[in-house]
Amino acid sequence: AGGNDDVIASSVAVAVVVSTDNNSASAGGNDDVTAASVAVAVSTDNNNTLPGRPYPAHLFIDKKLILDADAHGKVFDFVIAGFPKCGTTTMVANLGHVAPVPGADVCTPVHNSVYYAYVNWPVKFATAGESKPLRGMKCPMFIDGDWLLEWSAHLPRTGVIVGIRHPVLWFQSFYNMQANFFSKPLLPVYRYNATCSDGKTCRSGCPNNWLFCTHRARFHVTLARLGKTPMGDAERSLLAPNDFDGGLSVQSLNIRNPVFLYESSQIDDDVLWEDLADFLSYAGEIPHNKFIDSRGPQRSEEMKEKVEARKIDICEPTYDNFRKELMPYAWQMSRWICDYFVPSGDVRVTERFCSIVRGYENDPCGRLVHMGNGTYILNKTLTDR
């Protein structure tokens, strides 16, 4: 996986099994699995495609998809490309009603992914008589780096599904998820504002191969790299202009794929799933009765207490200054996404999406107040107590 192109259009079916190594991300989520942690299981059955949608072998030359392979019809319906800790596992669990798709992350090249979706997964993730006409996968790493370039080149009609969350709540969720695992000690919260500057080893915008940091909460900067907006001076002033890789340094990848953007609090909203079905050109209703969270492995009561002791409440006064670092990103996000990204014409959201995201300018803890242009201070009534 991640480079085994010889499986394409051959008589060997390759099944992707995602490692549950705690360092790759969460139990039930595995939001940051890499190609290196994907195991391969071999099957000799090459007649696994569902009736009515055969494996498109004619679109491959030398085991690679041709460019614009979906010019005459969709080949791959969706990729859940990000962001981790924004409901992506629940999203794929419910899309599993209409697509034979693994619940865990599969981060593989586009050529391999088509093979798995048509040959392996219909056998493993659909039973006889089930109607699962769509094809898709989940890899929340795709939104970072250059992963989507090959999808744009070969399958530009594949829909890219992306979830976002208030940066403050996202950071707390990611930190507390990692508290479930003891393989590596958690650093003090304030250490996670380090950046990838100075030649540090970088992973998804975070130094030292960390899974999360304040810079990874800059969802708007990552979305800007998709190239859906002109990125003039005014909007660049909202793209973390004071960061070494923000503002004028943000480069467009010119991704051609359409985007469906949702806010994590919408995951159980009926309208979200109606609009998503329309985005995917699916005529039926997508059941959405599943909710998956990251509880971590089963543990004794004693271990549960130890886990809880490692978690944080980011609204505690001790984290006020840390939230001051995240809130400017939240403020920028609330404006850039709804003033530039959504109106671009290639991004689909629900009617109430922007009413939620506009609220990102508010500290979810209610302790910081906005002074203008993304600057936040502690509420004076609290300092006087």
N, C-alpha and C positions, 0 to 999 in steps of 0.2 A: 504494500500500500504506500501511496505517496510517490511512486515512481515505477511500479511494476507494469509498464505499458504492454508487455508481452501477453497479458491476459486478454487484451481487447480482441474481439472477433476470433478468439481461439475456441477450442473445445474444452478449455479449463475454466470453470467458474470460480471466482474468488470471492469469498465472503469476508466482509470486514467486521472485526470484533474489536470494540474499543476497550482499551485497558482501563481498569478502575484504579490505577495508581493514584493515590491521594494527591500527588504533586501535580497531576494534570488538571484537576479542578475538583468539582463537588460530586458527592455521591448523588446519583440521580440526575446530574447535570453534565459533568465532565466538560465544562465550557471551554477548556483550553487544551484539549487533547491535541497532540502534534502527530504528524505522520509517523514519527519514530515510535510512538506508543501504540500504533495500530497493528494488531496481530492478523495473520492471514490463515484462513482455513480453506482447504482445497476440496472442491466437489467435481465430479465428472459429468454432472447432469447439465446439458446445454439446451434443454427444452422447457425452460422455466418461465417464459414470458406469459403474461396474462392474455387471454383471448381479446382480440380487437386492437391490441397495441404491441406489435411484435418488436423485437430488438432491431434498431435501425442500422444494420450492418452496412447498408449502402452509403451511409454518411461518413464512413471511415476510409482513409487511405493510409496504408502503412501503419495501421493500428492507431491512427490519430484522427480525430474529428476534422472534417473540412471546415474552413472558415465559413461563418454564417450558415452553419448546418441546419438551423431552424428557419431558414428563409421561407420555406413553403409550409410551415406548420410547426407548432411547439414540439420540442423533443423532451425537454426537462421543464416541469412547470414551476418549481420554486426551489429556492435555497434560503434557508433561515440563516442569515449571515451575521447577526449580532443583535444586540450586544449581550455579553454574558451577564447574568443576574438581572435580566429584564424580561423574564417569562418565556425564554426560548424553549425550555424543556416542556413546559405546559403547551406551548404553541405546537411543537412537533407531535406531542402525544395526541392532541386532538386532530391534527392533520393526518395522523395515522388512521383515522376513520375512513379517509378517502384516498390515501396513498400508502402503498407498502413501504414503510420507511422505518429505520431503526430509531429508537428513542434516544440513544446516545449519539455523541458527536462522531461524524465521519468527515475527516478533512483530507480529501484526496483530489488529485487532478481531475479536471472536467472529463477527460476521456475515460478514465476508470470509473468515475461516478455514474456515467450513463450506463456502463456495462452492469454495475452492481444494481442499479435501479430497475433495469429491465430483466436481468437474468437471475440474480440471486435473491433480491429482496421480495419479489412476488411469492416465492416459495416459503421464505422464512417468516414474512410478516403479513401474509394473507392466507385465508383458508379457502377451500373449494367452495365456489358459489358466491364468495364475497365480491362486491363491486368496489374496487379501489382503482379508479381510472387514472389518477394523477401520479406524477413521478416527482420526487423531491428528496431533500436531505437537510440536515442541520449541521452547521459548523460556525459557531460564533467567532471564530478566528478569521473568517473570510473578510470581515469588514475592515480588519487591520492589514497593513502591509499591501502587497500587490496581488493577493490571491484572486481578486475578481477580474483581473485583466484577461485571463484566458477564457473566463466565462463570457466576457464582453466580446471577445474575438470570435469565439466558436458558437456560443448560444446566447446571443443578445436579447432573445425574447424570454428567457428565463426570468421569472419575477424574483426580486431580491426582497426578502422580508426582514425588517429591522425593528427591534424594540428598543426604547429608551426609558430612562428613569431619572428622577431628580438626582443630581450628582451627590448630594449629601446622603440621601437614603441609599443610593447605590453603593457608596463607599462603606457605609455601616453594614450593609448586607454582605458584601464581599469579605470584609474583615471577619464578621461573625461566622460566615461559612467556613473560612479557613481555621477558625477556632475549633472546629470539629475534628481536626486532624493534628496529630502530635509529631508527625515526622520531621517537621521543621518548626522552630520556635517563632512565634509572631513577634515582630518588632513593635516598639512603641508607636502609637498612631502617628506622631509628628515626623517619624522617619520616612513615612511614605509620600512625602512631598518632594523627594529626590527626583531628578530628571535624567534623561539619557544623554545629556551633554557630556563633554569631556571624554568622549570615546568609551563610555561604559557599555557593557553588553546589554543590548536592549531587547525587550520582548513586549510587543503590543503597547509601545510607548513608555514602558517602565524599565528602569535600570536593573542590573544584576539578575536578569531573568525572573523578576518578580511577576506574579500573576496580576497584581493590581497596584495602583498608586493614584495620586491625585490627577496625574496627566491622563490616565486612561479614562477618567470621568469626563474628558472633553469630547463628548459625543459629536458636538457640532463641528469640531475641527476634522474629525475623521469623516463625517458625512460630506464636508466641503470637498474632500479629495475625490469624491465620486464624479465631480465635474458637472453637476446639474445646474450651477449658477454661474453668472459672468465673473464673479469674484473681483469686482471693482474695489476702489479704495474704501468706500463706505462700508461694504460688508466685511472686508478684511479687518476693519477696525473692531469687528465683533468676533474675530477668530483668534482669540488669545494673542493679541498683538504684542504683548510684553514677553511672551515665551520665545525661546530660541528657535522653535520650529513652528510658531504661529504667525499670524498676520501675513506679511509679504512672503514668508517662507513656505506657505501652504501651496502645494503643487497639485494640479488636477490630473487624475488618471483617465478622464474622459470615458467613464464606464457607461455603456449604452443601455444596460438593463434597466427596466422600470423598477421603481421602489415602492413597497408598501410599508409605511411607517406607522407604528403604534406606540402608545404609552403603556407602561406595564400595568397600570391600574385599570386598563380597559380589557384585560384578558378574559373577564367573565361577562363582558358586554355583548348582548345579542347582536347589536348593530355592527360591532367590529367584525363578527364572523360572517354577517351578511355581506358587508363590503369586501371582505377578504375573498369570499366565494366569487363575487363579481370580478374582482381583480384577477383571480385565477381562471376565469371563464368556466367556472364550475356551476352547472345549472341547478344542482340540488342544494340541500342545506348541509352545512358542516356541523356535525354534533360537537358540542364543546362542554362535555360533562366531566372532563378530567382536569385535575389540578395537581401539579407536581412541585414539591418544594425540596430544599436541600437540608434534610434533617441529619445527615451523617449516618454512620453505622450504628447498629444496635449496641448499647452499652449498659453496664450496671448503673445503679443509682449513684454510686460513689463517683464513677467516671463522668456521669452526666453533670454532677455538681462541679467537677473540675473543668468541664467544657464551658459551663455557664460562667464560671469565674474568669475565663479567658475572653469572654465577649464584652463588647462595649455598648453603652448607650450614648450615642454621639450627641445627644441633646444635653448631656451633663455640662455644667459650667466650665469644667476643665478643658472641654473641647471647643469653647467659643472661638478662640483664635484660630484653631484648625478650620472651623467652618468658614471663617473669614477668607481663607484661601480658596475654598471650593465655591463659595457663593458668587464671586465674579463670573466663573464659568457658567453657573446656572443662569445668571442674568443675561449673559451674552447668548446663551443657548435659547432662552425664551424669545429672544428677538430674531436672531438669525434664522432659526428653523422656520418660524411662522412668517417672517417678512421676506425671506429669500428662497429658502429650500422648498417649502410647500408650494408657493406660487410658480415654481419653475416649469410646471406642466408635465413632468415625468415622475412625479411623486404623488402617491395616493394616501390620503388619511381619511378618518371618519369626520363627520361634521363637528363633533365636540372636541376633537383632538387639540386644537390650538387653545381652546379655553382652559384645558388642563395644563398645557405647556407654558402658557403665559404666566401661570402661577408659580413657575420655577423661580421667579424673581424674589419670592418670599422664602425666608428661612423657615424650613419645616418645623423647627424647634421654637419659633416665635421669639427668639432672644436677640436676634440681630435685625437692624433696620437699615434700609437702603438709603444712602445719601446722594445718589445720582451717579450715572456712568459706571455702575457696577461696584461702587465702594460701599462697604458695610461696616457699621459700628455697633457696639453693644447698646441696647435700648437703655436710655438714661434712667428710666424708672427702675430698672433692675440694678444699675450701679449705685443708686441712692439708697437701696435697701440695706 
